[in-house]
């Protein structure tokens, strides 16, 4: 039975006491729709989030399917950027660590991956001018970090052995979080496209990463691009992806 009050993320809605039974049902329907739109949940296949300009207010927030602590992870996505400065690619913050997981491009240095604050650098002279498939993996047992670009691995490195990634994450595309869910800096924003964002709570094998690169998906259990829970903010648009289309199956 619908109650007289409903709390959303932005306001408290009161159903008028004099409403008829039918009116109350309509109120409940409207409130339910409002909740469902707070985080869209849809198949984003062949689509991309487009960030067309420098901004401190344009970003996409994602809701994880799994809420448990992480002893390992794999994040894969496509990124296509047109900026000559440093920018954030994937930001996963908790209330105890704003860089719980961070994938970041630093101009003149390369890609950095942070886990629980500390980061490791994978050197690269420049960001590719074409859409690039990126996979980052980490496991607590060994601290091993891997970075894969277009299905090709960089040399493995080590970071935060024994660490456990926290829960209740704020996951942001397009901005780096300098506070939980905020603290954005326009000079670290992405200008370009991001898509095919998937995340697992384990390390994909080299064979699986190469299969993901050509279009297969191995049942992502943290973030699933084909059943994505998201909310856009500011000037972010959904457009057809610019990288090769694939129609491969899910495993």
C-alpha positions in Angstrom: 0.0 0.0 0.0 1.4 3.4 -0.9 2.2 5.6 2.1 1.3 9.3 2.5 5.0 10.3 2.1 7.6 9.3 -0.5 11.3 10.2 -0.2 13.3 10.6 -3.4 16.9 11.7 -3.8 15.9 15.4 -4.2 12.6 16.0 -2.4 10.0 14.7 -0.1 6.6 14.2 -1.8 3.4 14.4 0.2 0.2 12.8 -1.1 -2.8 15.1 -0.3 -5.0 13.6 2.4 -8.1 14.4 0.5 -7.1 12.4 -2.6 -9.4 9.7 -3.8 -8.2 6.1 -4.0 -7.7 6.4 -7.7 -5.7 9.7 -7.3 -3.5 8.0 -4.7 -2.8 5.2 -7.1 -1.8 7.8 -9.7 0.5 9.5 -7.2 2.1 6.2 -6.4 2.7 5.5 -10.1 4.3 8.9 -10.7 6.5 8.4 -7.7 7.6 4.9 -8.9 8.4 6.4 -12.3 10.5 9.1 -10.6 12.5 6.5 -8.6 13.1 4.4 -11.7 14.4 7.4 -13.6 16.9 8.3 -10.9 19.1 5.5 -12.2 18.2 4.4 -15.7 18.7 0.7 -16.2 19.0 -0.2 -19.8 21.0 -1.9 -22.6 23.6 0.5 -23.8 25.0 -1.7 -26.6 26.4 0.2 -29.5 25.9 3.5 -27.6 28.4 5.9 -25.9 28.3 8.7 -23.4 29.5 11.9 -25.1 31.1 14.7 -23.1 31.4 17.5 -25.7 33.1 20.3 -23.7 35.2 21.2 -20.8 33.0 21.2 -17.7 33.0 20.7 -13.9 29.3 19.7 -14.0 29.1 17.1 -16.8 29.4 13.5 -15.6 27.7 10.2 -15.4 27.1 8.4 -12.1 26.9 4.6 -12.2 25.3 2.2 -9.7 27.2 -1.1 -9.0 25.3 -4.4 -9.2 27.5 -5.8 -6.4 27.9 -4.0 -3.1 30.5 -6.3 -1.5 34.2 -5.4 -0.8 36.5 -6.2 -3.7 39.6 -8.4 -3.4 40.1 -8.1 -7.1 38.6 -6.4 -10.1 38.7 -5.9 -13.9 37.5 -2.7 -15.5 37.2 -2.5 -19.3 35.9 0.3 -21.4 36.4 2.3 -24.6 37.7 5.9 -24.4 38.0 8.5 -27.2 39.4 11.8 -25.9 40.3 15.1 -27.6 42.2 17.0 -24.9 45.9 18.0 -24.6 45.9 17.8 -20.8 45.4 15.3 -18.0 41.9 13.9 -17.5 40.0 11.3 -15.5 38.7 8.1 -17.3 37.1 6.1 -14.4 36.7 7.2 -10.8 35.5 4.9 -8.0 35.4 6.6 -4.6 34.4 5.5 -1.2 33.9 7.6 1.9 37.3 6.6 3.2 39.3 6.9 -0.1 38.3 9.2 -2.9 40.8 7.4 -5.2 39.7 3.9 -4.2 40.0 3.0 -7.9 41.1 5.6 -10.4 42.0 5.3 -14.0 43.7 8.5 -15.1 45.6 9.9 -18.1 48.5 12.3 -17.2 49.8 14.4 -20.0 53.4 13.6 -20.8 53.5 10.6 -18.5 50.9 8.0 -19.4 48.1 6.0 -17.7 47.9 5.7 -13.9 45.9 3.2 -11.9 45.2 4.0 -8.3 43.9 1.5 -5.7 43.1 2.8 -2.2 45.0 6.0 -2.8 48.5 5.0 -4.0 48.9 4.8 -7.8 51.2 3.1 -10.4 52.1 4.7 -13.7 52.2 3.0 -17.1 54.3 5.2 -19.3 53.0 6.5 -22.7 54.0 9.5 -24.6 50.6 10.5 -25.9 46.9 9.6 -25.8 45.8 7.7 -28.9 43.8 9.8 -31.4 41.5 6.9 -32.1 39.0 5.1 -29.8 41.1 3.0 -27.4 39.9 -0.2 -25.6 41.3 -0.1 -22.0 41.3 -2.9 -19.4 42.7 -2.5 -15.9 43.0 -5.4 -13.5 44.2 -5.7 -9.9 44.2 -8.5 -7.2 44.8 -8.2 -3.5 46.5 -11.6 -3.1 49.6 -10.5 -5.1 49.0 -6.8 -5.7 49.5 -7.4 -9.4 48.2 -4.6 -11.7 47.7 -5.1 -15.4 46.9 -2.6 -18.1 45.7 -3.7 -21.5 45.4 -1.3 -24.5 43.5 -2.6 -27.6 44.1 -6.2 -26.5 47.8 -5.8 -25.8 49.3 -6.0 -22.3 51.8 -3.6 -20.7 54.4 -4.9 -18.3 52.7 -6.1 -15.0 53.3 -4.0 -11.9 52.5 -4.3 -8.2 50.3 -2.1 -6.0 48.6 -2.4 -2.6 49.1 -6.1 -1.9 46.6 -7.3 0.8 44.3 -4.3 0.4 40.5 -4.6 0.2 38.5 -2.2 -1.9 35.7 -0.7 0.1 31.9 -0.7 -0.4 29.2 1.8 -1.1 31.2 3.3 -4.0 30.4 6.5 -5.9 31.3 5.6 -9.5 31.8 8.5 -11.9 32.6 8.8 -15.6 33.9 12.1 -17.0 35.3 13.6 -13.8 37.8 12.8 -11.0 36.3 12.8 -7.5 38.2 14.9 -4.9 35.4 14.3 -2.5 32.8 11.5 -2.3 30.5 12.1 -5.3 31.9 15.6 -6.0 34.9 17.9 -5.8 35.2 18.1 -9.6 37.8 20.1 -11.5 37.0 21.2 -15.1 40.8 20.9 -15.8 40.6 17.1 -15.1 37.3 16.5 -17.0 37.1 14.3 -20.1 36.2 15.8 -23.4 35.2 12.9 -25.7 33.4 9.6 -25.6 33.2 6.7 -23.1 31.4 3.4 -23.7 31.4 -0.4 -23.3 32.0 0.1 -19.6 32.1 -3.3 -17.8 33.5 -4.3 -14.4 34.0 -7.7 -12.7 35.0 -8.6 -9.1 37.7 -10.9 -10.4 40.7 -10.7 -12.8 39.9 -11.7 -16.3 42.3 -14.1 -18.0 44.4 -12.8 -21.0 42.1 -14.9 -23.2 39.0 -13.3 -21.7 40.4 -9.8 -22.1 41.2 -10.4 -25.7 37.7 -11.8 -26.2 36.2 -8.7 -24.5 38.2 -6.5 -26.9 36.6 -8.2 -29.9 33.1 -7.9 -28.5 32.4 -10.8 -26.1 31.2 -10.1 -22.6 31.8 -12.5 -19.7 28.8 -11.8 -17.4 30.0 -8.6 -15.7 28.8 -8.7 -12.1 29.7 -5.2 -10.9 29.0 -3.0 -13.9 27.2 -4.3 -17.0 27.0 -2.1 -20.1 24.1 -4.2 -21.4 22.1 -3.6 -18.2 23.5 -0.4 -16.9 22.2 1.6 -14.0 23.2 5.2 -14.6 22.3 8.9 -14.2 23.6 11.6 -16.5 24.4 15.1 -15.2 25.0 18.3 -17.1 25.9 18.3 -20.8 26.3 14.6 -21.4 24.7 12.9 -24.4 24.0 9.4 -25.6 25.1 8.8 -29.2 26.0 5.8 -31.4 29.5 4.5 -30.6 32.4 5.5 -33.0 34.4 2.3 -32.5 33.8 -1.0 -34.5 30.4 -2.5 -34.0 30.2 -6.1 -32.8 27.3 -8.5 -32.4 29.1 -11.1 -30.4 27.4 -13.1 -27.7 27.6 -13.0 -23.9 29.2 -15.9 -22.0 
